Amino acid sequence: MSTSLQLESKTTRKSGKLKSAVSSATNSAAENEKECRKFRLFVRDRRSNLSFLVDSGADVSIIPATSQNKKKAEYLLYAANGTEISTYGIKMLNLDLGLRRDFQFPFIIADVTKARQLDPKRLEIAKEEFTFMLNNEIIRPSNSQWSSPLHLATKKDGSYRPCGDYRQLNAQTIPDRYPIPRLEDFHQILKETKIFSKIYLFKAYFQIPIAEEHKCKTAIITPFGLYEFNVMSFGLKNAPATFQRFIHEVLRGLDFVFPYLDDILIASKSNQEHEIHLNLVLERLNTFGLRINISKSVFAVEEIEFLGYLITPQASRPLPDKVQAIMNYKRPENVQDLRTFLGILNFYRRYLKDAAKNQALLHEYLKGSKKKDKRKIQWTDEAEKQFEKCKNDLANATLLSFPNSELPLSLFTDASDTAIGAVLKQYENSTWQPIAFYSFILKS
């Protein structure tokens, strides 16, 4: 099966499917970079320390917009590929290029990208990663009309993953509607299972090539050059859907497997069955050329952590370290901190009985709030009690049984003037076992 990512623009969409074949670059990465640099001339203004790329074929001179000068203008500006570029007026600059006199140039203020400055540590990290990607043909030097700024995403272990800040590109990308599974959907394969494995794929996104005609759109501008991806990068709008479609195709027909992007859960009823299941999965991955990150994978255990949950043969529950983090959470001082707390807490909402009612007072503080709202919270005694109760509710969260379609089901409900609640249970071992909780605040 051939899979490639296509970044079809909303402004340039045409009927029919775009060609997805991928061709290899004829020159090595080092030769390409050297060739690109031959044709790029920069001049630097001594006053502002701005560096300008000289382009004899450009109709106008432009400078990047800042948050201070983003006032919409009536000028129409288009890139060479026909894409419209937002403009914000004209600015006259007196440039000191180190010659006998200064030069005055009119520049159109436009929504174009400039390289973000990095501190020495992050700059060194970015250079090392880009050198690695160049040597492995993950990226190549670019002459693209497109560019997105470099972003260093923080990993769980504190290291950085260089990727593009593709917000502008994503705004122009037609979304791929292929569904991403809900995190909790993995419970559906766990009925009567006792042995588990988790496979974490190695640089999974990099194993999906990008269609040749769309590589230019992935270009990232850095302090040390412009580069574009040969393979799928993090941050692209359709990257998750593209990879989920691919991994579903790889593992199609294996109903004991739950793939969530680059995480794969395998659940079996016995050790013998699990060995067979593992071999089938590994054969599929090998057939499609996918590699495993051994250090992050776990094989043939009776308890396993997966997507933020602890799975045992009997039930699932929140991870102990996540519960402890909630228990240690200090009382939020502002609205943004409270929203963060509620977001962490409600990740496990399906384990919490009457969550809506028990969080009602806390949600009152969020009404009319804005993003990154730093307004101080005026805590009442009752609200503080509810905050502590929410933490204790998670610490005492109910274990949830795995759904079994062969067992009787019953929905237990409750309601008041302000909220409704429900718990779905199945009759198992002569008792009703909870599968999930639900609650909702009624609006006036």
DRENFI-152299 format. One line per 4 residues: number of its first residue (from 1); their letters; for each residue x, y, z of C-alpha. Coordinates in Angstrom, 2 decimals. Layout:
N
NUM) A) X,Y,Z; ...
END
This chain:
444
1) MSTS) 0.00,0.00,0.00; 1.34,3.41,-0.92; 0.48,6.26,1.43; 1.46,9.91,1.13
5) LQLE) 0.38,13.13,2.75; -1.16,15.75,0.45; -1.51,19.33,1.64; -4.27,20.52,-0.65
9) SKTT) -4.91,24.26,-0.25; -8.43,25.67,0.12; -7.56,28.43,-2.35; -6.16,26.11,-5.01
13) RKSG) -8.41,23.06,-4.83; -9.14,21.37,-8.13; -11.43,18.52,-9.09; -9.99,15.02,-9.01
17) KLKS) -7.32,13.57,-6.76; -3.86,15.02,-6.68; -1.04,12.79,-7.73; 0.50,11.11,-4.67
21) AVSS) 3.57,9.46,-6.15; 6.79,10.46,-4.45; 10.05,10.90,-6.33; 13.49,10.89,-4.72
25) ATNS) 15.79,13.91,-4.87; 18.56,13.37,-7.40; 21.25,15.15,-5.41; 22.39,14.48,-1.86
29) AAEN) 21.22,16.81,0.89; 24.63,18.44,1.19; 24.84,19.10,-2.56; 21.33,20.58,-2.57
33) EKEC) 22.15,22.92,0.29; 25.34,24.09,-1.37; 23.52,24.65,-4.66; 20.76,26.70,-2.98
37) RKFR) 23.23,29.00,-1.26; 24.85,29.92,-4.57; 21.76,31.85,-5.61; 20.87,33.64,-2.36
41) LFVR) 22.17,37.16,-1.66; 21.51,38.91,1.64; 22.21,42.51,2.69; 22.08,43.72,6.27
45) DRRS) 20.95,47.09,7.62; 23.45,48.29,10.22; 20.86,50.36,12.08; 18.11,47.79,12.65
49) NLSF) 20.33,44.71,12.14; 17.64,43.39,9.77; 18.81,41.03,7.05; 17.16,41.31,3.61
53) LVDS) 17.10,38.67,0.88; 17.75,40.28,-2.49; 15.34,39.06,-5.18; 15.66,40.74,-8.57
57) GADV) 12.43,39.12,-9.75; 10.19,40.47,-6.99; 7.70,43.22,-7.88; 7.74,44.77,-4.39
61) SIIP) 9.82,44.74,-1.21; 8.15,43.40,1.91; 8.88,43.14,5.63; 7.17,40.79,8.15
65) ATSQ) 4.28,42.15,10.17; 4.51,42.42,13.95; 1.76,42.46,16.55; 2.14,46.25,16.76
69) NKKK) 1.59,47.01,13.08; -1.07,44.44,12.14; -3.65,46.91,10.88; -5.46,45.63,7.81
73) AEYL) -4.68,47.53,4.58; -6.37,47.52,1.19; -3.32,46.38,-0.80; -3.59,43.04,-2.60
77) LYAA) -0.41,40.98,-2.57; 0.05,37.55,-4.10; 2.87,35.01,-3.90; 4.34,33.51,-7.04
81) NGTE) 2.01,30.52,-6.67; -1.07,32.76,-6.59; -1.70,32.58,-2.84; -3.06,35.81,-1.36
85) ISTY) -0.87,37.43,1.34; -2.40,39.75,3.94; -0.89,43.26,4.02; -0.84,45.99,6.68
89) GIKM) 0.32,49.15,4.89; 3.64,50.62,3.72; 6.72,51.54,5.75; 9.68,53.63,4.54
93) LNLD) 13.04,52.35,5.77; 16.38,54.15,5.63; 18.93,51.39,5.13; 22.61,51.62,6.02
97) LGLR) 24.24,48.92,3.93; 27.79,50.03,4.67; 28.11,52.00,1.44; 28.76,55.72,0.91
101) RDFQ) 25.17,56.74,1.53; 21.94,55.45,3.01; 19.16,54.08,0.85; 15.47,54.75,1.35
105) FPFI) 13.11,51.95,0.32; 9.33,51.54,0.59; 8.38,48.18,2.10; 4.93,46.62,2.20
109) IADV) 4.17,45.25,5.66; 2.94,41.72,4.95; 1.97,38.56,6.75; 5.16,36.69,5.88
113) TKAR) 7.32,34.61,8.15; 10.70,35.52,9.57; 13.07,33.22,11.42; 12.53,33.16,15.17
117) QLDP) 15.56,33.93,17.28; 16.67,31.08,19.56; 18.84,31.11,22.66; 22.25,29.42,22.18
121) KRLE) 21.14,26.13,23.77; 18.01,25.76,21.65; 19.85,26.92,18.53; 22.42,24.16,19.01
125) IAKE) 19.65,21.58,19.55; 17.88,22.72,16.38; 21.09,22.60,14.32; 21.90,19.08,15.51
129) EFTF) 18.41,17.81,14.73; 18.33,19.44,11.29; 21.76,17.99,10.49; 20.45,14.55,11.44
133) MLNN) 17.33,15.03,9.31; 19.39,16.28,6.34; 21.76,13.31,6.51; 18.80,10.92,6.64
137) EIIR) 16.89,12.71,3.84; 13.99,13.51,6.15; 14.30,17.14,5.03; 16.04,18.94,2.20
141) PSNS) 17.08,22.57,1.54; 14.21,24.56,0.07; 13.59,27.38,-2.38; 9.88,27.39,-1.53
145) QWSS) 7.60,30.42,-1.64; 6.01,29.01,1.51; 7.55,29.20,4.98; 6.48,28.51,8.56
149) PLHL) 8.50,29.46,11.65; 10.49,26.87,13.57; 8.94,25.60,16.80; 10.69,23.48,19.43
153) ATKK) 8.04,21.28,21.05; 8.91,19.96,24.51; 8.81,16.17,24.92; 7.82,14.34,28.12
157) DGSY) 11.49,13.70,28.97; 12.33,17.41,28.71; 14.07,17.18,25.33; 12.88,19.07,22.25
161) RPCG) 11.28,18.05,18.97; 11.89,20.63,16.19; 8.83,21.09,13.99; 7.01,23.83,12.10
165) DYRQ) 4.53,26.30,13.55; 2.04,25.47,10.81; -0.92,27.52,12.03; -1.03,29.68,8.89
169) LNAQ) -0.61,26.65,6.60; -3.20,24.65,8.52; -5.71,27.49,8.14; -5.43,27.02,4.35
173) TIPD) -5.53,23.21,4.42; -8.66,21.23,3.55; -9.23,18.92,6.55; -8.98,15.15,6.25
177) RYPI) -12.07,13.77,8.00; -10.68,10.31,8.73; -11.69,9.55,12.35; -9.23,9.38,15.23
181) PRLE) -10.40,6.85,17.86; -11.56,8.14,21.23; -8.97,7.41,23.91; -11.36,5.28,25.97
185) DFHQ) -12.43,3.14,22.99; -9.63,0.64,23.72; -11.86,-0.81,26.49; -13.88,-2.53,23.76
189) ILKE) -11.15,-5.11,23.01; -10.36,-5.98,26.65; -13.21,-8.40,27.45; -11.80,-11.44,29.33
193) TKIF) -8.20,-10.52,28.43; -5.31,-11.17,30.83; -2.03,-10.52,28.96; -1.09,-7.19,27.39
197) SKIY) 1.61,-5.64,25.22; 2.16,-2.08,24.07; 4.15,-1.24,20.94; 5.42,2.27,20.37
201) LFKA) 6.50,2.97,16.80; 9.82,4.68,16.08; 9.46,8.11,14.42; 6.14,6.95,13.01
205) YFQI) 5.22,10.11,11.10; 8.55,10.09,9.27; 7.54,6.81,7.63; 4.83,8.55,5.58
209) PIAE) 6.19,10.32,2.44; 4.78,13.66,1.31; 3.62,14.00,-2.29; 6.36,15.74,-4.27
213) EHKC) 4.19,18.67,-5.36; 3.26,19.44,-1.73; 6.70,19.28,-0.10; 7.26,22.98,-0.71
217) KTAI) 4.35,23.84,1.60; 6.09,22.24,4.59; 9.06,24.63,4.41; 10.40,25.82,7.78
221) ITPF) 12.41,29.02,8.10; 15.24,28.81,10.63; 18.13,31.11,11.61; 20.36,28.85,9.51
225) GLYE) 18.28,28.34,6.35; 15.00,27.25,4.76; 14.15,23.54,4.70; 11.22,21.41,3.56
229) FNVM) 10.15,17.91,4.56; 10.33,14.82,2.37; 8.19,12.98,4.92; 5.27,13.86,7.17
233) SFGL) 6.06,16.24,10.01; 4.43,16.93,13.37; 2.16,19.95,13.42; 0.55,19.47,10.01
237) KNAP) -3.23,19.58,10.23; -3.89,16.29,8.46; -0.92,14.34,9.84; -2.88,12.50,12.60
241) ATFQ) -5.71,11.48,10.25; -3.24,10.39,7.57; -1.28,8.19,9.96; -4.40,6.76,11.61
245) RFIH) -5.72,5.69,8.20; -2.36,4.09,7.45; -2.02,2.16,10.72; -5.63,0.97,10.43
249) EVLR) -4.77,-0.43,7.01; -1.60,-2.07,8.36; -3.48,-3.84,11.18; -6.79,-4.43,9.40
253) GLDF) -8.59,-7.60,10.53; -6.71,-7.99,13.83; -9.54,-7.46,16.34; -7.27,-8.00,19.38
257) VFPY) -5.35,-4.81,18.54; -6.15,-1.19,19.31; -3.94,1.29,17.39; -4.03,4.93,18.47
261) LDDI) -1.66,6.81,16.15; 1.82,5.47,17.00; 0.68,3.56,20.14; -0.53,-0.03,19.65
265) LIAS) -2.23,-2.10,22.38; -2.40,-5.90,22.06; -4.68,-7.83,24.46; -5.00,-11.63,24.74
269) KSNQ) -6.73,-14.21,26.94; -3.65,-16.40,27.56; 0.13,-16.46,27.15; -0.11,-18.89,24.25
273) EHEI) -2.67,-16.74,22.45; -0.61,-13.62,23.14; 2.47,-15.12,21.51; 0.45,-15.79,18.36
277) HLNL) -1.04,-12.29,18.43; 2.37,-10.65,18.86; 3.84,-12.57,15.93; 0.95,-11.53,13.69
281) VLER) 1.36,-7.86,14.61; 5.15,-7.89,14.20; 4.82,-9.56,10.79; 2.40,-6.84,9.65
285) LNTF) 4.67,-4.06,10.89; 7.65,-5.65,9.17; 5.73,-6.03,5.90; 4.99,-2.30,5.85
289) GLRI) 8.50,-1.31,6.91; 7.51,0.10,10.31; 10.09,0.17,13.09; 9.53,-0.27,16.83
293) NISK) 10.89,1.89,19.64; 11.97,-0.92,21.96; 12.76,1.37,24.90; 9.14,2.60,25.02
297) SVFA) 7.46,-0.73,24.25; 6.25,-3.26,26.84; 5.61,-6.96,26.16; 3.50,-9.71,27.76
301) VEEI) 2.54,-8.23,31.15; -0.58,-8.52,33.33; -0.77,-4.77,34.08; 0.03,-2.07,31.56
305) EFLG) -0.16,1.69,31.22; -1.84,2.86,28.03; -2.99,6.33,26.99; -3.15,7.56,30.57
309) YLIT) -4.91,4.50,32.05; -3.76,1.50,34.07; -5.16,-1.72,32.58; -5.47,-4.93,34.60
313) PQAS) -7.30,-8.20,33.81; -10.22,-7.07,35.99; -10.69,-3.39,35.15; -9.09,-0.07,34.24
317) RPLP) -8.40,2.95,36.44; -6.55,6.27,36.34; -2.76,6.13,36.54; -1.54,6.45,40.14
321) DKVQ) 0.97,9.20,39.28; -1.77,11.23,37.58; -3.98,10.84,40.64; -1.11,11.92,42.87
325) AIMN) -0.53,14.98,40.69; -4.16,16.00,41.24; -3.91,15.36,44.98; -0.82,17.59,45.16
329) YKRP) -2.40,20.34,43.05; -2.38,23.62,44.95; -5.49,25.73,45.05; -5.56,27.72,41.76
333) ENVQ) -4.93,31.44,42.18; -6.38,32.55,38.83; -8.87,31.46,36.19; -6.26,29.97,33.85
337) DLRT) -4.86,27.73,36.61; -8.37,26.58,37.53; -9.14,25.71,33.91; -5.93,23.65,33.79
341) FLGI) -6.91,21.79,36.97; -10.39,20.98,35.65; -8.93,19.84,32.34; -6.64,17.34,34.08
345) LNFY) -9.43,16.18,36.37; -11.99,15.69,33.60; -9.64,13.55,31.53; -10.90,10.87,33.94
349) RRYL) -14.48,12.11,34.04; -15.94,8.73,33.07; -14.65,7.39,36.43; -16.23,10.18,38.51
353) KDAA) -19.74,9.87,39.90; -21.78,13.12,39.81; -18.81,15.04,38.38; -20.97,17.85,36.98
357) KNQA) -22.70,18.52,40.31; -19.47,18.30,42.29; -17.68,20.73,39.95; -20.53,23.20,39.49
361) LLHE) -19.17,25.93,41.79; -15.72,25.71,40.21; -17.15,26.14,36.72; -18.90,29.32,37.88
365) YLKG) -15.48,30.96,38.05; -14.92,30.20,34.35; -18.00,32.02,33.08; -17.10,34.92,30.78
369) SKKK) -13.40,34.05,30.94; -10.91,34.46,28.11; -7.96,32.41,26.96; -5.02,32.67,29.40
373) DKRK) -7.26,34.58,31.81; -5.16,35.73,34.78; -8.03,37.14,36.84; -7.68,36.30,40.52
377) IQWT) -10.23,33.92,42.03; -12.08,35.02,45.14; -12.48,31.69,46.89; -15.42,31.02,49.19
381) DEAE) -15.42,28.36,51.91; -17.93,26.31,49.94; -15.88,26.51,46.73; -12.73,25.43,48.58
385) KQFE) -14.57,22.43,49.99; -15.70,21.50,46.47; -12.14,21.84,45.18; -10.87,19.39,47.82
389) KCKN) -13.81,17.04,47.19; -12.98,16.91,43.47; -9.45,15.79,44.30; -10.67,13.14,46.72
393) DLAN) -13.24,11.90,44.20; -10.45,11.06,41.77; -8.36,9.42,44.49; -11.34,7.18,45.27
397) ATLL) -12.38,6.70,41.64; -14.38,3.57,40.89; -12.74,0.77,38.91; -14.51,0.39,35.57
401) SFPN) -15.20,-3.05,34.13; -14.61,-3.81,30.47; -17.75,-3.83,28.28; -19.08,-7.30,27.46
405) SELP) -21.89,-7.37,24.90; -22.99,-10.82,26.13; -23.88,-9.53,29.62; -27.10,-7.72,30.67
409) LSLF) -26.88,-3.92,30.82; -28.69,-1.41,33.00; -28.66,2.39,33.10; -29.00,3.89,36.59
413) TDAS) -30.05,7.56,36.55; -30.48,10.42,38.99; -31.56,14.05,38.61; -32.06,17.26,40.55
417) DTAI) -33.15,20.79,39.68; -29.59,21.64,38.60; -27.95,18.46,37.28; -28.47,14.97,35.91
421) GAVL) -26.30,11.90,36.40; -26.11,8.33,35.18; -24.01,5.20,35.43; -24.01,2.36,32.90
425) KQYE) -23.57,-1.05,34.54; -23.39,-4.67,33.42; -24.41,-7.71,35.46; -21.25,-9.69,36.14
429) NSTW) -20.36,-12.24,38.85; -23.80,-11.84,40.47; -23.47,-8.08,40.86; -23.87,-4.87,38.85
433) QPIA) -20.43,-3.57,37.78; -20.00,0.03,36.50; -18.75,0.59,32.95; -18.93,4.40,32.80
437) FYSF) -20.34,7.44,34.59; -22.04,10.43,32.97; -23.22,13.77,34.40; -24.39,17.12,33.07
441) ILKS) -25.31,20.52,34.52; -28.76,21.83,33.54; -28.83,25.37,32.20; -31.52,27.80,33.29
END
